[in-house]
Amino acid sequence: MKYRHAHHAGNFADVHKHVTLLALLAALKRKDKGFLYLETHAGRGVYDLSDSAAEAAAGIMRLASDGCVAEELRHYLACVAQLRRQWSSARLYPGSPWLAAGELRAQDRAVLIERLPAQARALEKSLAALCGQRRIRIDSGDGFEQMRAALPPPERRGLVFIDPPYEESRRDLERVRTACCDALRRFPTGVLAIWYPIKDERTGAGWQAGLARDIGREVLLGELWLYPRDSRVALNGSGMLIVNPPYRMEEGMGSWLAELHRHLDAGHGGGTAIRRVAPG
Ligand SMILES: C[S@@+](CC[C@H](N)C(=O)[O-])C[C@H]1O[C@@H](n2cnc3c(N)ncnc32)[C@H](O)[C@@H]1O
């Protein structure tokens, strides 16, 4: 396994993924009842942008708090600023587990799974300060496999966040599809959020339709791309596929996604889309 998220941290896809994650958690927090946050591919939790300078320059570095209007973008930037204050370093960038852990209330819980033991240990260090105050468990192992043991959560409310590296693209796409079926069999009302790359239109569309068909329900897609969707750059765009989206998620996304695109797109032919794919 060669993938190292440290080389991509803070890129435009991370920004899109992390704003979406925070918006989903905000929606879950509208109710007092506790929930489980389950992440299958957690990473190390905190990253140094010196390892991903060029990608971050086209991502997080394009956003400035005084230039953002949407509440979701302002909240995301406030989280990034909080991490930097806490660790006294302006070069740091939070991964999804760090962002999610910061959102948990006393009644909420997190299970975070990471396959590489060294990354899992780094994650423990990144979350050490939060682990004392919040209910967080970190496991090292295969997220697709270990996810099952945590479902259904006794809380009967939860978000399963799936963010594989897609190193072996087709295999990960297939494993995500199976994992979604599995997760929904155990926990039919759970919210699932899956990140996917926009690289090749035919593969992407076939996978989305197949997934909706296999789970037998409609899925919501939120997409942002910076290059023509079928071009041969490494990553044209970033997509989030959401199953059982929280109430009014789609409407909220309509405003912050368009604004995010305006900040990030340097005019290479990008765009955004929010659409539903039916199981049919
Ligand atoms: C894209 S990164 C995750 C980034 C993280 N979600 C974030 O946004 O900060 C993917 C991570 O999954 C880990 N990984 C790869 N295969 C895995 C598997 N089968 N189960 C759990 N983790 C895996 C990699 O080591 C890597 O840290």
The ligand as a MOL file (V3000), in Angstrom:
LIG
                    3D

  0  0  0     0  0            999 V3000
M  V30 BEGIN CTAB
M  V30 COUNTS 27 29 0 0 0
M  V30 BEGIN ATOM
M  V30 1 C -7.9870 9.0330 2.1740 0
M  V30 2 S -7.1600 8.5350 3.6170 0 CHG=1
M  V30 3 C -8.2520 8.9670 4.9090 0
M  V30 4 C -8.2780 10.4240 5.2170 0
M  V30 5 C -9.2090 10.7910 6.3240 0
M  V30 6 N -10.5160 10.1990 6.1570 0
M  V30 7 C -9.3500 12.2920 6.3800 0
M  V30 8 O -10.2000 12.8340 5.6470 0
M  V30 9 O -8.6170 12.9210 7.1240 0 CHG=-1
M  V30 10 C -7.3840 6.7950 3.5810 0
M  V30 11 C -6.8200 6.0850 4.8030 0
M  V30 12 O -7.3020 4.7460 4.8130 0
M  V30 13 C -6.2890 3.8820 5.2670 0
M  V30 14 N -6.6880 2.5520 4.7590 0
M  V30 15 C -6.4430 1.9750 3.5510 0
M  V30 16 N -7.1090 0.8030 3.4420 0
M  V30 17 C -7.8050 0.6420 4.5920 0
M  V30 18 C -8.7140 -0.3370 5.0660 0
M  V30 19 N -9.0310 -1.4140 4.3380 0
M  V30 20 N -9.2530 -0.1670 6.3010 0
M  V30 21 C -8.9450 0.9140 7.0560 0
M  V30 22 N -8.0970 1.8870 6.6510 0
M  V30 23 C -7.5410 1.7580 5.4400 0
M  V30 24 C -5.0220 4.4690 4.7050 0
M  V30 25 O -3.9050 4.0510 5.4730 0
M  V30 26 C -5.2950 5.9710 4.8370 0
M  V30 27 O -4.8520 6.4510 6.0810 0
M  V30 END ATOM
M  V30 BEGIN BOND
M  V30 1 1 1 2
M  V30 2 1 2 3
M  V30 3 1 2 10
M  V30 4 1 3 4
M  V30 5 1 4 5
M  V30 6 1 5 6
M  V30 7 1 5 7
M  V30 8 2 7 8
M  V30 9 1 7 9
M  V30 10 1 10 11
M  V30 11 1 11 12
M  V30 12 1 11 26
M  V30 13 1 12 13
M  V30 14 1 13 14
M  V30 15 1 13 24
M  V30 16 1 14 15
M  V30 17 1 14 23
M  V30 18 2 15 16
M  V30 19 1 16 17
M  V30 20 1 17 18
M  V30 21 2 17 23
M  V30 22 1 18 19
M  V30 23 2 18 20
M  V30 24 1 20 21
M  V30 25 2 21 22
M  V30 26 1 22 23
M  V30 27 1 24 25
M  V30 28 1 24 26
M  V30 29 1 26 27
M  V30 END BOND
M  V30 END CTAB
M  END
